[in-house]
């Protein structure tokens, strides 16, 4: 992995966040060159204990996934000394990222008005569950809670089964990505105005934004969407099928692809049948189509079939498990697995040609950089600042 300075070199970020959305946001900024100082409380980011597995005495594998490329300091922000250290950190910071419960920063003397007045160029990214105002303003929220509240669970699962949580914390992760986007928008605007602003991200907003195409359908006809398992509500065939050695996914999006599929399966005439001639026809005869395709796919090897169909321009894939994915030759070719000083993690999904991001340091131990950072601020690392007493 390149160790180029990165597109965000020179950007200074104070990371007061923990768990996932905030740390993912700041890791993405750090991957592209920003100087990120992660501030943990004396008790630590709670995800350090989210295991097993653990990769160190106070570090879970979960924590390592979103905390590389950051300096790490421990401050007790409940103390006068800790808050003074934060004030010093913010004096030359470009960005503050936090996901405290509503009112926490204000109680410590860092309300929105104070931040905008004392640090007029600061971009303040705030991540909450439901926002800070409204009927549920300030209510706590984890990813799965917002998947439930925001409608995502209602459309995930088999048609005859219960609603299911999406298998990755998609609301948290996309909120982190949205926060990066908002920060970059605010920094761009700052070049014109000279002022920072609040970037307000809520897990609820993310969950609702992810409802497409179901939200568009509901706006159009008022029908509450039903769960369809892995199938697509308006495209066919677009679903999982059994192959001889595992599960396979077909994603046939147009008539040309369908014609290529049935040619590979040895039944080219299927594309000329009236009930399967167009996507609308295939959706209308979904069960019949599945009844024809399923036995043809059941005797095929999924990897060989996947290669053949991709060569013919038909989107499709074996359903890989995590281990198969992370050892896949194309995944490795795209540098999506990185290794550094005993750390192994997922690589950078955003690749820039002239100023590529990089993985420079593994996740740090709690407080590994406290003394160095506090000395730079002209402060001592006493117990009032760090809570080490």
MARBATOR-816208 format. One record per residue (C-alpha): residue in one letter; chain; y negated, x negated, z. Coordinates in steps of 0.1 Angstrom, whole numbers. Each point is the difference from the previous one (the first is absolute). Layout:
<zavexs>
ZAVEX res chain     v     u     w
ZAVEX   A     A     Y     X     Z
...
</zavexs>
This chain:
<zavexs>
ZAVEX res chain     v     u     w
ZAVEX   X     A     0     0     0
ZAVEX   X     A   -34   -13    -9
ZAVEX   X     A   -24   -11    27
ZAVEX   X     A   -31     7   -19
ZAVEX   X     A   -30    10    21
ZAVEX   X     A     3    36   -13
ZAVEX   X     A   -24    27   -12
ZAVEX   X     A   -12     8    35
ZAVEX   X     A    -6   -35    12
ZAVEX   X     A   -30    -1    23
ZAVEX   X     A     5    36    12
ZAVEX   X     A     3     2    38
ZAVEX   X     A    19    28    16
ZAVEX   X     A     5    10    36
ZAVEX   X     A    33    19     4
ZAVEX   X     A     2    21    31
ZAVEX   X     A    27    22   -14
ZAVEX   X     A    37     3     9
ZAVEX   X     A    32    16   -12
ZAVEX   X     A    -1     4   -38
ZAVEX   X     A   -29    15   -21
ZAVEX   X     A   -26   -24    14
ZAVEX   X     A    21   -31     1
ZAVEX   X     A    12     6   -36
ZAVEX   X     A   -36     4   -11
ZAVEX   X     A   -10   -33    16
ZAVEX   X     A    31   -18   -12
ZAVEX   X     A    -9    10   -36
ZAVEX   X     A   -35   -13     5
ZAVEX   X     A    14   -32    15
ZAVEX   X     A    25    -5   -28
ZAVEX   X     A   -29    -2   -24
ZAVEX   X     A   -19   -26    20
ZAVEX   X     A   -20    19    27
ZAVEX   X     A    -2   -17    34
ZAVEX   X     A    16    25    23
ZAVEX   X     A    -1    -2    38
ZAVEX   X     A    25    23    16
ZAVEX   X     A   -11    10    35
ZAVEX   X     A    29    12    22
ZAVEX   X     A    -3    14    35
ZAVEX   X     A    18   -19    28
ZAVEX   X     A    30    24    -3
ZAVEX   X     A     2    -8   -38
ZAVEX   X     A     3    22   -31
ZAVEX   X     A    27    25     9
ZAVEX   X     A    19    -7   -32
ZAVEX   X     A     9   -34    14
ZAVEX   X     A    26    20    20
ZAVEX   X     A    12    22   -28
ZAVEX   X     A    35   -14    -4
ZAVEX   X     A    26   -12    -3
ZAVEX   X     A     1   -20   -20
ZAVEX   X     A   -23   -26    15
ZAVEX   X     A    -9   -34   -15
ZAVEX   X     A   -15   -15    32
ZAVEX   X     A    -3     7    37
ZAVEX   X     A   -31    23    -5
ZAVEX   X     A     2     8   -37
ZAVEX   X     A    19    27   -18
ZAVEX   X     A     9    -1   -36
ZAVEX   X     A   -22    31    -4
ZAVEX   X     A   -31   -20    13
ZAVEX   X     A     6   -29   -24
ZAVEX   X     A    -2    24   -30
ZAVEX   X     A   -37     6     3
ZAVEX   X     A   -16   -29    19
ZAVEX   X     A     2   -32   -20
ZAVEX   X     A   -29   -21   -10
ZAVEX   X     A   -20     9    31
ZAVEX   X     A   -13   -19    29
ZAVEX   X     A    10    16    33
ZAVEX   X     A   -20     2    32
ZAVEX   X     A     5    20    32
ZAVEX   X     A   -30    17    16
ZAVEX   X     A    -3    25    28
ZAVEX   X     A   -26    24   -14
ZAVEX   X     A     0    19    32
ZAVEX   X     A   -18   -30    16
ZAVEX   X     A   -36   -11    -4
ZAVEX   X     A    11   -34   -13
ZAVEX   X     A    23    15   -26
ZAVEX   X     A   -27    23   -13
ZAVEX   X     A   -25   -29    -2
ZAVEX   X     A    25   -20   -20
ZAVEX   X     A     3    30   -24
ZAVEX   X     A   -37     2    -3
ZAVEX   X     A    -1   -37   -10
ZAVEX   X     A    29     5   -25
ZAVEX   X     A   -19    28   -17
ZAVEX   X     A   -32   -20    -4
ZAVEX   X     A    14   -18   -31
ZAVEX   X     A    26    25   -10
ZAVEX   X     A    -1    19   -33
ZAVEX   X     A    27    26    10
ZAVEX   X     A    13    17    31
ZAVEX   X     A    33    18    -2
ZAVEX   X     A    11    22    30
ZAVEX   X     A    22    30     7
ZAVEX   X     A    -8     7    36
ZAVEX   X     A     1    35    14
ZAVEX   X     A   -33    18    -6
ZAVEX   X     A   -26   -10    25
ZAVEX   X     A    16   -33    11
ZAVEX   X     A   -24   -23   -18
ZAVEX   X     A   -30    21    11
ZAVEX   X     A    12    -2    37
ZAVEX   X     A    -1   -38    -3
ZAVEX   X     A   -35     1   -15
ZAVEX   X     A     9    -2   -36
ZAVEX   X     A    -9    34   -13
ZAVEX   X     A    -9     6   -37
ZAVEX   X     A   -38    -2     6
ZAVEX   X     A     3   -32    20
ZAVEX   X     A    22   -16   -27
ZAVEX   X     A   -23    10   -29
ZAVEX   X     A   -31   -11    19
ZAVEX   X     A    12   -33    14
ZAVEX   X     A    22   -10   -29
ZAVEX   X     A   -17    17   -30
ZAVEX   X     A    21   -18   -27
ZAVEX   X     A    33     8    18
ZAVEX   X     A    25    22   -19
ZAVEX   X     A    19    19    27
ZAVEX   X     A    34    14   -10
ZAVEX   X     A    12    27    24
ZAVEX   X     A    35    13    -2
ZAVEX   X     A    10    31    19
ZAVEX   X     A    27    27    -1
ZAVEX   X     A   -21    31    -6
ZAVEX   X     A   -36   -13    -1
ZAVEX   X     A   -24     1    29
ZAVEX   X     A   -15    34    -5
ZAVEX   X     A    13    35    -8
ZAVEX   X     A    26    22    18
ZAVEX   X     A    24   -30     4
ZAVEX   X     A   -26   -28     0
ZAVEX   X     A    12   -28    22
ZAVEX   X     A    36    12     2
ZAVEX   X     A    26   -28    -1
ZAVEX   X     A    22    -3   -31
ZAVEX   X     A    29   -21   -12
ZAVEX   X     A    12    -1   -35
ZAVEX   X     A    28    25     4
ZAVEX   X     A   -23    24    19
ZAVEX   X     A   -23     0   -30
ZAVEX   X     A    29     3   -25
ZAVEX   X     A     8    32    19
ZAVEX   X     A   -35    13     4
ZAVEX   X     A   -12   -10   -35
ZAVEX   X     A    29    17   -18
ZAVEX   X     A    19   -30   -13
ZAVEX   X     A    31     8    21
ZAVEX   X     A     1    35   -14
ZAVEX   X     A     6   -13   -35
ZAVEX   X     A    25   -28     9
ZAVEX   X     A    37     7     3
ZAVEX   X     A    27    19   -17
ZAVEX   X     A    -6    36   -12
ZAVEX   X     A    24    15    26
ZAVEX   X     A    -8   -25    28
ZAVEX   X     A   -27    -5    25
ZAVEX   X     A   -33   -17    -6
ZAVEX   X     A     3   -38     3
ZAVEX   X     A   -23   -29     8
ZAVEX   X     A    -5   -23   -29
ZAVEX   X     A    21   -31     7
ZAVEX   X     A   -29   -24     2
ZAVEX   X     A   -33     5    19
ZAVEX   X     A   -18     9   -32
ZAVEX   X     A   -30    17    17
ZAVEX   X     A    -8   -31    21
ZAVEX   X     A     5   -24   -29
ZAVEX   X     A   -21    19   -25
ZAVEX   X     A   -27     5    26
ZAVEX   X     A     0   -38     4
ZAVEX   X     A    -4    -4   -38
ZAVEX   X     A   -27    27     0
ZAVEX   X     A   -18   -19    27
ZAVEX   X     A     0   -32   -21
ZAVEX   X     A   -14    20   -29
ZAVEX   X     A   -27    15    22
ZAVEX   X     A    -9   -34    14
ZAVEX   X     A    -3   -15   -35
ZAVEX   X     A   -22    30   -11
ZAVEX   X     A   -23    -5    30
ZAVEX   X     A    -2   -37    -6
ZAVEX   X     A    -9     6   -37
ZAVEX   X     A   -28    24    11
ZAVEX   X     A   -12   -24    26
ZAVEX   X     A    -9   -24   -28
ZAVEX   X     A   -26    25   -11
ZAVEX   X     A   -12    15    33
ZAVEX   X     A     6   -30    23
ZAVEX   X     A    15    24    26
ZAVEX   X     A    35     7    12
ZAVEX   X     A    13    35     6
ZAVEX   X     A    29    19    16
ZAVEX   X     A    33     3   -19
ZAVEX   X     A    16    30    15
ZAVEX   X     A    38     3    -6
ZAVEX   X     A    23    26    16
ZAVEX   X     A    37     3    -4
ZAVEX   X     A    -5    37    -6
ZAVEX   X     A   -22    -7   -30
ZAVEX   X     A    27   -23   -14
ZAVEX   X     A    28    24     5
ZAVEX   X     A   -19    28   -18
ZAVEX   X     A    -9   -24   -28
ZAVEX   X     A    36    -8    -6
ZAVEX   X     A    11    36    -7
ZAVEX   X     A    -4    -2   -38
ZAVEX   X     A    14    17   -21
ZAVEX   X     A     8    26    26
ZAVEX   X     A   -36     5    10
ZAVEX   X     A   -11     5   -36
ZAVEX   X     A    28    25    -5
ZAVEX   X     A    -9    20    31
ZAVEX   X     A   -37     0   -11
ZAVEX   X     A    12    14   -34
ZAVEX   X     A    24    27    11
ZAVEX   X     A     0     3    38
ZAVEX   X     A    38    -6     2
ZAVEX   X     A    12   -21    29
ZAVEX   X     A    22   -28   -16
ZAVEX   X     A    36    -1     9
ZAVEX   X     A    19   -32     9
ZAVEX   X     A    19   -13   -30
ZAVEX   X     A    18   -31    14
ZAVEX   X     A    -4   -29   -24
ZAVEX   X     A    -6    23   -29
ZAVEX   X     A   -35     5   -15
ZAVEX   X     A   -13    35     0
ZAVEX   X     A   -13    -1   -36
ZAVEX   X     A    20   -26   -18
ZAVEX   X     A    37    -1    -9
ZAVEX   X     A    22   -20     1
ZAVEX   X     A   -18   -17    29
ZAVEX   X     A    25    -4    28
ZAVEX   X     A    28   -20    16
ZAVEX   X     A    35     0   -15
ZAVEX   X     A    33   -15    11
ZAVEX   X     A    13   -30   -20
ZAVEX   X     A    34   -16     5
ZAVEX   X     A   -14   -26    25
ZAVEX   X     A   -29    18    16
ZAVEX   X     A   -31    21    -5
ZAVEX   X     A   -22    -1   -31
ZAVEX   X     A   -34    14    -7
ZAVEX   X     A   -11    14   -33
ZAVEX   X     A   -37     6    -7
ZAVEX   X     A    -2    15   -35
ZAVEX   X     A   -36     9    -7
ZAVEX   X     A    -1    10   -37
ZAVEX   X     A    22    12   -29
ZAVEX   X     A     3   -35   -15
ZAVEX   X     A    14   -14    32
ZAVEX   X     A    24    30     3
ZAVEX   X     A    13    -6   -35
ZAVEX   X     A     6   -37     8
ZAVEX   X     A    18     9    32
ZAVEX   X     A    25    24   -16
ZAVEX   X     A     6   -25   -28
ZAVEX   X     A     9   -27    26
ZAVEX   X     A    23    26    17
ZAVEX   X     A    17     8   -33
ZAVEX   X     A   -12    36    -4
ZAVEX   X     A   -30    -3   -24
ZAVEX   X     A     3    36   -11
ZAVEX   X     A   -11    11    35
ZAVEX   X     A   -36    -8    -9
ZAVEX   X     A     1    26   -28
ZAVEX   X     A    12    29    21
ZAVEX   X     A   -26    26     5
ZAVEX   X     A     4     1    38
ZAVEX   X     A    -7   -37     2
ZAVEX   X     A   -24    -6   -29
ZAVEX   X     A   -32    -4    21
ZAVEX   X     A    -8    -9    36
ZAVEX   X     A    -9    36     7
ZAVEX   X     A    34    11   -14
ZAVEX   X     A    18   -26    21
ZAVEX   X     A   -18    10    32
ZAVEX   X     A     9    36    -7
ZAVEX   X     A    36    -9    -4
ZAVEX   X     A     1   -27    26
ZAVEX   X     A    33     9    16
ZAVEX   X     A    18     2   -34
ZAVEX   X     A   -14   -33   -10
ZAVEX   X     A    12   -16    32
ZAVEX   X     A    34    15    -6
ZAVEX   X     A     2   -17   -33
ZAVEX   X     A   -14   -34    10
ZAVEX   X     A    17    -5    34
ZAVEX   X     A    36    -6   -13
ZAVEX   X     A   -13   -23   -27
ZAVEX   X     A   -18   -22    25
ZAVEX   X     A    28     1    26
ZAVEX   X     A    21   -24   -21
ZAVEX   X     A   -28   -26    -6
ZAVEX   X     A    -8   -32    18
ZAVEX   X     A   -35     4    14
ZAVEX   X     A   -14   -35    -6
ZAVEX   X     A    13    -1   -36
ZAVEX   X     A   -12    35    -7
ZAVEX   X     A   -34    -9    15
ZAVEX   X     A    -4   -30   -22
ZAVEX   X     A    10    19   -31
ZAVEX   X     A   -23    29     6
ZAVEX   X     A   -30   -22     8
ZAVEX   X     A     7   -19   -33
ZAVEX   X     A    -2    34   -17
ZAVEX   X     A   -33     9    18
ZAVEX   X     A    15    25    24
ZAVEX   X     A   -14    -4    35
ZAVEX   X     A    29    -2    24
ZAVEX   X     A    15   -21    27
ZAVEX   X     A    29    -5    24
ZAVEX   X     A   -10    12    35
ZAVEX   X     A    -2   -34    17
ZAVEX   X     A     2    -5    37
ZAVEX   X     A   -25   -23    17
ZAVEX   X     A    22   -31    -2
ZAVEX   X     A     6     6   -37
ZAVEX   X     A   -37     4    -6
ZAVEX   X     A   -11   -31    19
ZAVEX   X     A    25   -22   -18
ZAVEX   X     A    -6    15   -35
ZAVEX   X     A    -9   -26   -26
ZAVEX   X     A   -30    19   -13
ZAVEX   X     A   -13     5    35
ZAVEX   X     A     4   -37     7
ZAVEX   X     A   -16    -8   -34
ZAVEX   X     A   -31    20    10
ZAVEX   X     A    -3   -21    32
ZAVEX   X     A     6    31    21
ZAVEX   X     A    19   -20    26
ZAVEX   X     A   -19   -29    16
ZAVEX   X     A    12   -26    25
ZAVEX   X     A   -22   -23    21
ZAVEX   X     A     8   -20    31
ZAVEX   X     A    29    22    11
ZAVEX   X     A   -18    32   -10
ZAVEX   X     A    13    23   -27
ZAVEX   X     A   -19    30   -12
ZAVEX   X     A    -9    22   -29
ZAVEX   X     A   -23   -17   -25
ZAVEX   X     A   -34    12   -13
ZAVEX   X     A     1    31   -21
ZAVEX   X     A   -35    -7   -15
ZAVEX   X     A     0   -30   -23
ZAVEX   X     A   -33   -15   -12
ZAVEX   X     A     1   -25   -29
ZAVEX   X     A   -29   -24    11
ZAVEX   X     A    -2     6    37
ZAVEX   X     A    35     9    12
ZAVEX   X     A     7     8    36
ZAVEX   X     A    24   -20    21
ZAVEX   X     A    21    -2    31
ZAVEX   X     A   -14   -28    21
ZAVEX   X     A    11     5    36
ZAVEX   X     A    28    20    16
ZAVEX   X     A    -9    27    26
ZAVEX   X     A   -14   -18    31
ZAVEX   X     A    11     2    36
ZAVEX   X     A   -23    21    23
ZAVEX   X     A   -31   -20     8
ZAVEX   X     A    10   -30   -21
ZAVEX   X     A   -36    -5   -11
ZAVEX   X     A   -19    14    30
ZAVEX   X     A   -13   -34    13
ZAVEX   X     A   -10   -13   -34
ZAVEX   X     A   -19    32   -10
ZAVEX   X     A   -17     4    34
ZAVEX   X     A   -12   -36    -1
ZAVEX   X     A   -15     6   -34
ZAVEX   X     A   -19    30    15
ZAVEX   X     A   -12   -22    29
ZAVEX   X     A    22    18    25
ZAVEX   X     A    28   -11    24
ZAVEX   X     A    35    15     0
ZAVEX   X     A    -1    12    36
ZAVEX   X     A    19    29    14
ZAVEX   X     A   -28    25    -4
ZAVEX   X     A     1    -6   -37
ZAVEX   X     A    37    -1    -6
ZAVEX   X     A    16    19    28
ZAVEX   X     A    24   -29     5
ZAVEX   X     A    -4     1    38
</zavexs>
